[in-house]
Amino acid sequence: MGRAGVIDVRDGWKGNEALTIYLFGSRGGKYEFEKTVDFTPPASPANLFEDITEFYLSLPVSSLNFRMLSLPFSDSQKLKSIIPFELDGLILGGSESIVFDSVVMDQSADTHDVVVTYIERRSLREILAGLSLAGMDPQVVTSIELQAILGKADGDIASHLMSPGSLSPDERIDAAGKELISPTINLRTGPFAFTRDSEKMKKSLRVTEILAVLLALVINADLAFKIIAERKEVSGVKKEMRSLYTGLFPNDKKITDELYQLKSKMKELRERGETIAGVSPLQLMTDLAQRTVPGVKFDEMNLDREVVTVKGEAVSMESVDRVKTKLSEFLNDVTASDIKSSVEGKILFTVVAKVRPS
């Protein structure tokens, strides 16, 4: 069972004011509220956040800026492309000085009402730096107050944004739980996109296949050449060996001795192959196949030492959370990052985890 924390900045970031964190336990894609904790950055209570696998940051409406736009489309990728041009003439410093996200609201015959939420990059950088000193790196920057405003049925969003009113403690906790499942916005984008400090992934499962082919070639090379020499078919086999070599290493254009170069490549892969020593890719693939989630498709799985990276697409953030939960059954330190929308409206995601010691 993992834990998640929603950091609630109620009165704007000052750097030394007490903040509230709502702690939730997560299991099976569901979040259950546990308790509220108050702390003052940059110090954080000892051992308080050790078992929290994800942080969300909620900023108050008073710390954010908004623009209401009417656009002829609602596709998320098109919105990301056109909104900067719309904002350039409306805000000081232009779109390069801010980070933004958008929510599509009402739709008329030919237009869509879009609420654009943005914050200055300088301000967001200061907030994230302050939280980092306290050992927290939120993967999503959202607003539970904005969620409450956009959920109002009267449609007068502009007036509510100017005078947001206040939420009770229970309402804030309830809104925080909803943000964990499906964030209203996410300002951790562009230069502020969420990343984990980990080694870059260098190998994929294709390396295992290449390594197996090279092993077979090297083991049988001497015997194969003796048979070929007796049958005077050396030229034919060299042609086949060259074809195999160029198929495995298409970027290597200078081929003088296929066998020697294969052995050299084998030695290089063995030296670098420590990254997958002691780990069974087949078992990982089996475990992954046994834990499918409806609406989720895995596109790629990479293995680098004890680090496993799975890339795929899902129909919703809830499906992504269920993937994390499923992977947590046989992997450690499961985190999701690089979450973004595809042109088809799917959610692209990357999950990074560590192989559980056997």
N, C-alpha and C positions, 0 to 999 in steps of 0.2 A: 504494500500500500504506500503510494507516494504522498507527498504533501505539496501544497501550492500556497503562495502568499500574495495577497493583493495589497499593495502599498497605496494608501489613500492620502493624497496631499490635499487636504480640505481647503486651506486658506492661502494657497500659493506657496511656491518654494522660496524659503529664506535661508536654507542651509544649516540653520541651527535651531529650528523649531521642532517640537515633538511631532512625530508622525504616527499614524495608525496603520497596523498591518492586520488584515483579516486572514487567519490561517484556516485552510481547508484540507481535509483528507480526500484523496482521490482513489477511486477504484472502479473498474469497469466503465470508464468514461463519465462517471458521475462524481460530483464534488459534495462533500458534507462538511458544513461549517463546524469548526472546533472551538476557536477562541479568538479574542481580539487582544493584540499586544501593542502597547505604546512604547516608542523609543525615540531617542534624539540623535540624529546623525552628527558627526561621522561615526561615533561609537555605536556598537551594537552589543546587546547582551550576550555573554559567553554561551556558546553552544546552542543559541536560539535557532539559528538558521541552518544548522549542519545537515539536517535531513530534508530540507526543502529543495525540491528538484526544479521548481519553476517559480519565477516572480512575474507579476503583472504590476504595472504602475498606472494609477488613476490620477489624472490632473483635473483640477476644478475648471468649470466653464470660464471663471474669471481669469484664468491663466492662458486661455486659448483665444484665437481669433476665428471669425467665421465670415463666409461669403455665400450668398444664395444665388445660384446660377440656374438658368433655364437652357438646357441643351437638347439637341435633336436625337440623342442616343443615350444609352445607359450602360453600354459595355465597359467593364472596368479598365481594360487596356486602353481603349480610346479616351476614357476620362483622364487617365494618367498622362496621356500625350497632349490633350488639348487644354486641360486646366491651367498648366503653367503659363500658356499664352494669354488666357483670360485674366490671370492674376497679375501679370507683368504691369498692366496699366492701372491696377487698383491699389497696389501696396508699395510702400517705400522700400527700395532696395530690390524689388522684383522677386520673381519666384526662386532665384538662386539663393536668397537669404533665408528661406523657410523650408520646412518639411510639412507635407500636407497629406490628408486622406479625405475621402468623400463618401457620402451616403446618398443613394438615390431615394427620393421620397415619392411625391405624387407624380402621376403621369396624365397628361392631357392628350389631345388628338395627335399632335406632332412633337411635343416637347416633354422633357423630364425635368422635374425640379430636383436640383442637386444641392446638398448642404456640404460645403467645403470647409473643413476644419484644419487650421494650420497654427504653427508656432515658430518663432524665430530659432534658427539653428543654434545661435549663441546661447539662448535660454535652455534649450533641450540639452546641449552639451554640458552646461553647468549642472543641471539636475542629475544627469547620468553619472557625471564625475563624482558628485557628492555621494550618491548611492553606492558607487563602486568602492569608495573609501570605507563604507560600512559592510562591504562584502556582498553586495547585492547587484545583480546585473539583470534587470527586467527584460524579458523577451518581447513584451508587448507594452506599448504606451497608449492608453485609452482614456476614457472618462466615464465614470458611472453616472455622473450628473447629466452628461449629454445623452446617455442611454435613456434616462428617465424623461428628459425633455422630448426626444424623438418618439418616445412611446406614447405621448399624450395624444388623445384622439381629437382635440379641437382644431388642430392644424395651424394654430398661430405660433409657429416655431420661432419666428424672429423676436417676438415680444418675450417669450420664455428665455431665449438666449440672453437678452439684455437684462432680464430680472428672473434669474433661475429659481429663486426661492431656496428652500432648504429641505433636505431629506432627513428623516429620523434615522437613528442608528440601525434599526432593523431594516429599513428600506435600503440603506447603504450596503449592508451585509448581503441582502437579497440580490441587489444589483451587481455586487462584486462576484457572487457565484455565477450569475448569468454571463458576465464578461469572460470568465474562465472558459465557458463552453463556446461562446461565439462573441468575440470582441466587436463592439460597435464600430470602432476605428482602430487603426494601428499606426502611430507616428514613428515607429522604429522602422524607417524605410530609407532608401538611398544611402547616404554616408553613415546613417545610424542603424542600418540593418543589423539584427541580432546575430552574433556569431559566438561560438564557443572556442576557448583557447585549446586547441588540439592540433596534433600533427596533421599535415595535409595528406589526404588519401593518395597513395602511390600505385596501388595495385587493385585489380578487380579479379573476379573469378576467372576471367579469360587467361590470366597469368598461370593459373593452375593447369589449364588445358595445355598451354604452350609448354610448361615445364614437363608435363607427362609425355608429350610428343618428343621433346628433346631427350629425355631420359631413355625412351625406347630407341631413338636413333643412335645415341651414343653407345648403348649397351650392345647393340647388334651391328654397329658400323664395321668393326674389323672382320667379323664372320661374313657379312654381306659382301665386302670387297674381295675376300678370298674366293667366294663362289663366283662372283662376277668375273674375276680375273681368269679363272679356269674356263669359263664359258665365253671368254672374249667379248663380254658385254659391258665393259667398264664405261664406255662412252654413253650407252643408254642409261645406265644407273646414275652416272654423274649428271645427266640431263634431268633425270627424275629428282635427284637430290637437290639440284639447283632450283627446280620448280618448287619443291617443298620449302627450301630455305627462303626463296623470295616470297612465298606465301606467308611464312611466319614473320619475316622481317622485310616488308615491302620498301622500307625507307633505306635499306642498305643496298646501294647500287654497285659497290665495288666488291665483286665476288671472285676470289682467286683459288681458294681451296675450301670447298663446301664443308668437308669433315672437320678441318681445323677450326674453321669459323664457328661451326656448330658447337664444338667443344668449348671454344672461348665464350660463346653466348651462354652455354650451360654453366660454366664457372661463374660468370657474372650473375646469372639468375640464382645460383646457389648462395652466393655471397649476399645478395639482396633478398633471397628467399627466406631469411630468418624472420621476415615479417609475418609469414604464415605458418611457421614451425609450431607444431603442437596443437594446431587448430584444425578441425575437420570441416572444410567448406561444405561437404555433402551433408553433414549433420545439421549445419546451420541452415542450409536450404530446406532440409526436411522439417526442422522446427518451424521455419517461417511458413512453409506450405500448410502446416497443421494449424496455423493461427490466422487464417484469413478473416478479413472484415468486409462485410457487404458494402459495396460502393467504393472499395479501395483497390487500386491496381498498382503492383510494384513493377517499376521499370528497370531498376538496376540495384545490384547489391555488391558492395566493395568490402574487401577484407584487408586490413593493414595491421599486422601484429595482433593485438587483442582488441583493436577498434573495428567495429562493423558499421558501415554506412549503407542505409537503404533509402533509395529515392523512389517516389511514386506519385500518384495523384488520387485525390479523394473527392467525394461529393460535398463534404462539409467539414468544418473544424471538429465537430463531434466525432466524425470518423477518424480523423487524425489522432485525436485523444485516445480512441479505442485501439488504434494501432500501437500507440505508446504503451498502453496497458498490456496488450497482448505480448509485445516484445519484452516487457518487463518480467514476464513469466520465466524467461530463460536467458535474459541478458541483464547486465547491470548498467546503471547511470544512463538510462534511456532519455534522450532529449530530442525535441523537434526544433528545426530551424529552417531558414531559407523558405519560409512559407509565403506563397504568392498565388495569385489567380492566373489561370490559363485563359487563352482566347475563347475556349469552349465553356468557360465558367467553372471549370474544375479547380480544385485547390492543389497546387503542386507543393510537395514538401520533401524535406530531407530529415531522416531520423538517424542520430548518431548514438551508439551504445558501445559498451565494453563486453567482451566475451566473459562469461561467468566461469571462474576456475572450477575444473572438474574435481 
